[in-house]
Structures are given as structure tokens and as C-alpha cells.
């Protein structure tokens, strides 16, 4: 199963969920990355997240000044400023990059009960950034924040249970934590919960519940969920069979650059199922999915037999000009559990 590389996001809006994910028509595979939680009030991101705003505005002097203000507030004991300053050290934003210093500031804020800092400190222990990797300590910090009903921490804690990192492997416990986060609108938790119901991991198989949670995540822009919702409509899993809806959701995921969804569009356009038949569109999407490593040489060759030279050139041009338009939920996901085949 393909696992995407892990990476820390810079700063995430605290009022929006952080994340994970995983599957297509086979068993779940995961999206991966870790999202650090930025402190701030429930106001627009440009105000809740001044570092993002000032960095985007290209004002390094203002950034340094902002970091200086955060340092002063952090030294006076502000947990919010301590978390923000830690993020600056972790990412080298306005200060030299220093992961050990980041951990020290995260710890100070975490000890004051700041849920974002507790989660961020857990992520540091999970990945070994600034501290030796220690899954048990990561779980401890996630539990502190999850116990305060913080959805990102609940999501990560569910992930630890699913993988058996720092706690015994337990899909039932994983699903329980994902449900708590999903009920708060956490898109990746919604997706994982849907996958649990789809495959009966930790819960009884329930296609209707699977489709319900997958649709919630899909509507938030999660490409994996969009593809899976398309699969549900195509196969009549938990929803009435509807080829037009299947094609619509597969197209949404394909436009975000998801290769497996692009491959499904090849079949939609070739046969005209749920969408107007177009060998040119089928060829374009086949070229795109093939470029990402999917074995579509036979389908491409078959389509080329039915297209003119001009159409083939046009299809290649369209594929070359294609720009993925990812619209994922805010935040970045931690690596997904391997559910096994």
C-alpha cells in the first residue's frame, strides 16, 4: 500500500480541523503528514494567524517584529504565545530553526493546558523532531488534548490506536476517537470513520453509515473521500446506484490530481456512463493517470486506434496543460494506518 511521505505543515488555523486519511476501491491506504496547531482566536485567518498573513505579504521585518512580540509574551507566561514561538523555531520563521527550542516552548504551553501545544508536542514525539521518537509520550500528550475535546488530538489518538503506536492496536478504540472528532466536523476523521464502516474495522460493516461519513468528508474537499463517494454511487453501496453521481464525484477527485480517480474517468468517458461519451477526454485522463504510474498502456493504445492524429495531439496537449486544483480541508494529515488486506 502506498504511503505518502510525512512532513510538518507550517502553521494551521486553530479553528479548523487538522488531519489524516486513506483508501480507494481496495483497502484503505493513507495520506500522511503532520499538521501543527497554531494558536489564535476564532477570527479570520489573516488575524488569527499573523505569521501566515505577514509571511504571505512578504514582510520579513514585520515577521521578525511579530516573533519578537510573541517572545516577550511567551516569557511572561502566555501559553498562546509560547505555542506560536515554538512553531517559529520549528520552521525557522523569523528565528533560526531550532527544533529543541520548539519542543521547550511547546512543553511550557502544554503544561498550562493549551490543547494546541499538547497536540504539537505529541506530534514532535511521534516524529522525533526535537526529541527522541517516543510513541508512548506522543499518546500521553494527545490524550491530554483529546480529553479537552480537541478534535485534532482525538483524530491523532485514533490513529495511534489503529497503528498500535504507543498503545495496543485496537480498531474499536480508533473508531471511537475518530467518531468524537468526526462529530466535530474533522474531515479526515469523517473519512476514516467511513472507511471503518466500509470494511468493518472496529465496527460492524455498515454501507449506509460508510456512505454518510464519506460524503461528509467529500463535501469538505477531501479527494480520497470524493473518489470513494463516487465508488459508492457506482456500486450502490449505502446509496442508490447512480452513474451520474459516480462520475461527478470521480471528476472532483480527478481534478485534484488523484490518479485512481483519473483512471476511473477513463472508463466513464470511454463508455459514456454517467457523463457524455468523449474518447478525447478519456485519452486525456488516461495520459494523466499513466504519468502518475498507473498501468494504462493498453487503454491508451486502444484509444489511440480510435482517435485521429490531431485528436491524439490535442489529448496530449490537454494533459500537459492540466493543473491539479487541490481543495483539501485545512490542516495536513498524519500518516494513515495500514488496515491490512
C-alpha positions as CSV (number, residue, x, y, z in Angstrom):
1,X,0.0,0.0,0.0
2,X,1.3,3.4,-0.9
3,X,2.2,5.7,2.0
4,X,2.8,9.3,1.3
5,X,5.9,10.9,2.9
6,X,5.4,12.7,6.3
7,X,6.0,16.4,6.6
8,X,5.1,19.2,9.0
9,X,2.9,21.9,7.8
10,X,4.0,25.4,8.8
11,X,1.0,26.9,10.6
12,X,-2.6,25.8,10.7
13,X,-5.6,27.8,11.6
14,X,-6.7,26.6,15.1
15,X,-10.4,26.9,14.5
16,X,-10.2,24.4,11.6
17,X,-9.5,20.7,11.9
18,X,-6.1,19.1,11.5
19,X,-5.9,15.7,9.7
20,X,-5.2,12.1,8.2
21,X,-6.8,9.7,5.6
22,X,-6.7,6.7,3.3
23,X,-8.4,4.4,0.5
24,X,-9.9,3.8,-2.9
25,X,-11.6,0.7,-4.1
26,X,-9.1,-1.5,-2.4
27,X,-8.4,-1.5,1.4
28,X,-7.5,1.9,2.8
29,X,-4.2,3.4,2.2
30,X,-3.2,6.6,3.8
31,X,-2.5,10.1,3.2
32,X,0.2,11.2,5.6
33,X,1.7,14.4,7.1
34,X,1.5,16.1,10.3
35,X,-0.2,19.3,11.0
36,X,1.0,21.6,13.8
37,X,-1.7,23.5,15.6
38,X,-1.3,27.3,15.6
39,X,-2.8,29.3,18.5
40,X,-5.3,32.1,17.9
41,X,-8.8,33.3,18.3
42,X,-11.8,32.3,16.2
43,X,-11.4,35.2,13.7
44,X,-10.4,35.3,10.1
45,X,-7.0,33.6,9.4
46,X,-5.3,36.9,8.5
47,X,-5.9,38.0,12.1
48,X,-5.9,34.6,13.9
49,X,-2.6,33.7,12.2
50,X,-0.4,36.8,11.8
51,X,2.6,34.8,10.9
52,X,0.8,33.4,7.8
53,X,-0.5,36.8,6.9
54,X,2.8,38.6,7.2
55,X,4.8,35.9,5.5
56,X,2.3,35.9,2.6
57,X,2.6,39.7,2.5
58,X,6.4,39.3,2.1
59,X,7.2,41.4,5.1
60,X,10.2,39.8,6.8
61,X,10.8,42.8,9.1
62,X,7.2,42.7,10.2
63,X,7.6,39.0,10.8
64,X,10.7,39.4,13.0
65,X,8.8,42.1,14.9
66,X,5.8,39.8,15.4
67,X,8.0,37.0,16.6
68,X,9.7,39.4,19.0
69,X,6.3,40.3,20.5
70,X,5.5,36.6,20.8
71,X,8.7,36.0,22.6
72,X,8.0,38.8,25.1
73,X,4.5,37.4,25.7
74,X,5.9,33.9,25.9
75,X,8.4,34.9,28.6
76,X,5.6,36.5,30.5
77,X,3.8,33.1,30.5
78,X,1.3,33.4,27.7
79,X,0.6,29.8,26.5
80,X,-0.7,31.0,23.2
81,X,2.5,33.0,22.5
82,X,4.6,30.1,23.7
83,X,2.9,27.8,21.1
84,X,3.4,30.3,18.4
85,X,7.0,30.9,19.2
86,X,7.6,27.2,19.2
87,X,6.2,27.0,15.7
88,X,8.5,29.7,14.6
89,X,11.5,27.8,16.0
90,X,10.3,24.6,14.4
91,X,10.0,26.1,11.0
92,X,12.8,28.8,11.1
93,X,10.2,31.6,10.7
94,X,11.6,34.9,12.0
95,X,14.2,33.0,14.1
96,X,16.8,30.4,13.4
97,X,15.4,26.9,13.0
98,X,15.8,25.1,16.4
99,X,13.6,22.0,17.0
100,X,14.9,21.6,20.5
101,X,13.9,25.1,21.4
102,X,10.5,24.5,19.7
103,X,9.9,21.5,22.0
104,X,10.8,23.5,25.1
105,X,8.2,26.2,24.2
106,X,5.6,23.6,23.3
107,X,6.2,21.9,26.7
108,X,5.7,25.2,28.6
109,X,2.4,25.9,26.8
110,X,1.3,22.2,27.1
111,X,1.9,22.3,30.9
112,X,-0.5,25.2,31.0
113,X,-3.2,23.0,29.4
114,X,-3.0,24.5,25.9
115,X,-4.6,21.9,23.6
116,X,-2.7,23.0,20.5
117,X,0.7,22.8,22.3
118,X,-0.2,19.5,23.8
119,X,-1.0,18.2,20.3
120,X,2.1,19.7,18.7
121,X,4.3,18.2,21.5
122,X,2.7,14.9,20.8
123,X,3.5,15.2,17.1
124,X,7.1,16.0,18.0
125,X,7.3,12.8,20.0
126,X,5.5,10.9,17.2
127,X,8.0,12.0,14.6
128,X,11.2,12.6,16.7
129,X,11.5,16.3,15.9
130,X,13.5,18.0,18.7
131,X,13.1,15.0,21.0
132,X,13.8,11.2,20.6
133,X,10.9,9.5,19.0
134,X,8.6,8.1,21.7
135,X,5.1,6.9,20.7
136,X,4.0,6.4,24.3
137,X,4.8,10.1,25.2
138,X,3.0,11.1,22.0
139,X,-0.1,9.3,23.1
140,X,0.1,10.9,26.6
141,X,0.1,14.4,25.0
142,X,-2.6,13.5,22.5
143,X,-4.8,12.2,25.4
144,X,-4.3,15.4,27.3
145,X,-5.8,17.5,24.5
146,X,-8.3,14.8,23.4
147,X,-9.6,14.8,27.0
148,X,-10.4,18.5,26.4
149,X,-12.5,17.6,23.4
150,X,-9.9,18.9,20.9
151,X,-10.8,17.2,17.6
152,X,-7.2,17.1,16.0
153,X,-5.9,15.4,19.1
154,X,-8.8,12.9,19.1
155,X,-8.0,12.2,15.4
156,X,-4.3,11.5,16.1
157,X,-5.1,9.4,19.1
158,X,-7.4,7.3,17.0
159,X,-4.6,6.9,14.5
160,X,-2.2,5.7,17.3
161,X,-4.7,3.1,18.3
162,X,-5.2,2.0,14.6
163,X,-1.5,1.6,14.1
164,X,-0.6,0.3,17.6
165,X,1.8,3.2,18.2
166,X,2.3,3.8,22.0
167,X,-0.9,1.8,22.7
168,X,-2.2,-1.7,21.9
169,X,-3.6,-1.9,18.3
170,X,-7.3,-1.5,18.7
171,X,-9.6,-0.6,15.8
172,X,-12.5,-0.3,18.1
173,X,-10.8,2.4,20.2
174,X,-9.5,4.1,17.0
175,X,-13.1,4.3,15.6
176,X,-14.3,5.7,18.9
177,X,-11.8,8.6,18.9
178,X,-12.4,9.2,15.2
179,X,-16.2,9.4,15.8
180,X,-15.6,12.1,18.5
181,X,-13.5,14.1,16.1
182,X,-15.9,13.4,13.2
183,X,-18.8,14.7,15.2
184,X,-17.0,18.0,15.4
185,X,-16.6,18.2,11.6
186,X,-13.0,16.9,11.4
187,X,-12.8,15.9,7.7
188,X,-10.1,13.2,7.9
189,X,-11.8,11.7,11.0
190,X,-15.1,11.6,9.0
191,X,-13.2,9.8,6.2
192,X,-11.5,7.3,8.5
193,X,-14.8,6.5,10.3
194,X,-16.4,6.0,6.9
195,X,-13.6,3.6,6.0
196,X,-14.1,1.7,9.2
197,X,-17.8,1.2,8.5
198,X,-17.0,0.3,4.8
199,X,-14.6,-2.5,5.8
200,X,-15.9,-3.4,9.3
201,X,-12.8,-2.4,11.1
202,X,-13.6,-1.9,14.8
203,X,-17.3,-1.6,14.0
204,X,-19.8,-3.8,12.1
205,X,-19.9,-3.3,8.3
206,X,-22.5,-0.7,7.5
207,X,-22.6,0.6,3.9
208,X,-25.1,3.3,4.8
209,X,-23.0,4.7,7.7
210,X,-19.9,4.4,5.5
211,X,-21.5,6.5,2.7
212,X,-22.8,9.0,5.2
213,X,-19.4,9.8,6.7
214,X,-17.6,9.6,3.4
215,X,-20.0,12.2,1.9
216,X,-19.4,14.5,4.9
217,X,-15.6,14.4,4.2
218,X,-16.1,14.6,0.5
219,X,-18.1,17.8,0.8
220,X,-15.2,19.3,2.7
221,X,-13.0,18.7,-0.3
222,X,-11.1,15.6,0.7
223,X,-10.1,13.9,-2.6
224,X,-9.9,10.4,-1.2
225,X,-13.4,10.7,0.1
226,X,-14.7,12.2,-3.1
227,X,-13.4,9.2,-5.0
228,X,-14.9,6.8,-2.5
229,X,-18.2,8.5,-2.7
230,X,-18.1,8.1,-6.4
231,X,-17.4,4.4,-5.9
232,X,-20.4,4.1,-3.5
233,X,-22.7,5.6,-6.1
234,X,-21.2,3.5,-8.9
235,X,-21.7,0.2,-6.9
236,X,-24.8,1.2,-4.9
237,X,-23.0,0.8,-1.6
238,X,-25.1,2.6,1.1
239,X,-26.7,4.8,-1.5
240,X,-28.9,4.2,-4.6
241,X,-26.8,3.3,-7.7
242,X,-26.3,6.5,-9.7
243,X,-23.7,6.6,-12.5
244,X,-24.1,10.4,-13.0
245,X,-23.3,11.0,-9.3
246,X,-20.4,8.5,-9.5
247,X,-18.9,10.3,-12.5
248,X,-19.4,13.7,-10.8
249,X,-17.5,12.7,-7.6
250,X,-14.8,10.9,-9.5
251,X,-14.3,14.0,-11.6
252,X,-14.0,16.2,-8.5
253,X,-11.2,13.9,-7.1
254,X,-9.5,13.6,-10.5
255,X,-9.3,17.4,-10.8
256,X,-7.4,17.4,-7.5
257,X,-4.8,15.1,-9.2
258,X,-5.9,11.8,-7.7
259,X,-4.6,9.2,-10.1
260,X,-7.0,6.4,-9.3
261,X,-10.0,8.7,-9.8
262,X,-8.5,9.8,-13.1
263,X,-8.3,6.2,-14.2
264,X,-12.0,5.8,-13.4
265,X,-12.8,8.7,-15.5
266,X,-11.2,6.9,-18.5
267,X,-13.9,4.3,-18.2
268,X,-16.7,6.9,-17.6
269,X,-15.7,8.8,-20.8
270,X,-15.0,5.8,-22.9
271,X,-18.4,4.2,-22.2
272,X,-20.3,7.3,-21.6
273,X,-21.5,6.1,-18.2
274,X,-22.8,9.0,-16.1
275,X,-21.2,11.5,-18.4
276,X,-21.2,12.4,-22.1
277,X,-19.0,10.0,-24.1
278,X,-15.7,11.5,-25.2
279,X,-12.7,9.5,-26.3
280,X,-10.7,12.7,-26.3
281,X,-11.4,13.3,-22.6
282,X,-10.8,9.6,-21.9
283,X,-7.4,9.8,-23.6
284,X,-6.5,13.0,-21.6
285,X,-7.3,11.4,-18.3
286,X,-5.6,8.2,-19.3
287,X,-2.4,10.1,-20.1
288,X,-2.6,11.9,-16.7
289,X,-3.2,8.7,-14.7
290,X,-0.5,6.9,-16.6
291,X,2.0,9.7,-15.9
292,X,1.4,9.0,-12.2
293,X,2.4,5.4,-12.6
294,X,-0.9,3.6,-13.2
295,X,-0.7,0.7,-15.8
296,X,-3.0,2.1,-18.5
297,X,-0.8,1.5,-21.6
298,X,-3.3,-0.9,-23.1
299,X,-6.2,1.5,-22.7
300,X,-4.1,4.3,-24.1
301,X,-3.2,2.2,-27.1
302,X,-6.8,1.2,-27.7
303,X,-7.9,4.8,-27.6
304,X,-5.2,5.9,-30.0
305,X,-6.6,3.4,-32.5
306,X,-9.9,5.2,-32.4
307,X,-8.6,8.8,-32.4
308,X,-7.1,10.8,-35.3
309,X,-3.6,12.1,-35.1
310,X,-4.9,15.6,-34.4
311,X,-7.1,14.3,-31.6
312,X,-4.1,12.4,-30.0
313,X,-2.1,15.6,-30.2
314,X,-4.9,17.5,-28.6
315,X,-5.3,15.0,-25.8
316,X,-1.6,15.2,-25.1
317,X,-1.8,18.9,-25.1
318,X,-4.7,19.0,-22.7
319,X,-2.9,16.5,-20.4
320,X,0.3,18.6,-20.4
321,X,-1.7,21.8,-19.6
322,X,-3.6,20.2,-16.8
323,X,-3.0,21.8,-13.4
324,X,-4.3,19.9,-10.3
325,X,-6.6,22.0,-8.2
326,X,-6.3,20.5,-4.7
327,X,-9.0,21.7,-2.3
328,X,-8.3,19.6,0.8
329,X,-9.7,20.5,4.2
330,X,-7.4,22.9,6.2
331,X,-4.6,21.2,8.0
332,X,-2.4,18.3,7.0
333,X,-2.8,14.7,7.8
334,X,-0.7,12.3,9.9
335,X,0.2,9.0,8.1
336,X,-2.8,6.7,7.9
337,X,-2.9,3.3,9.5
338,X,-2.4,0.2,7.4
339,X,-5.7,-1.6,7.8
340,X,-4.3,-4.7,6.0
341,X,-5.8,-6.5,3.1
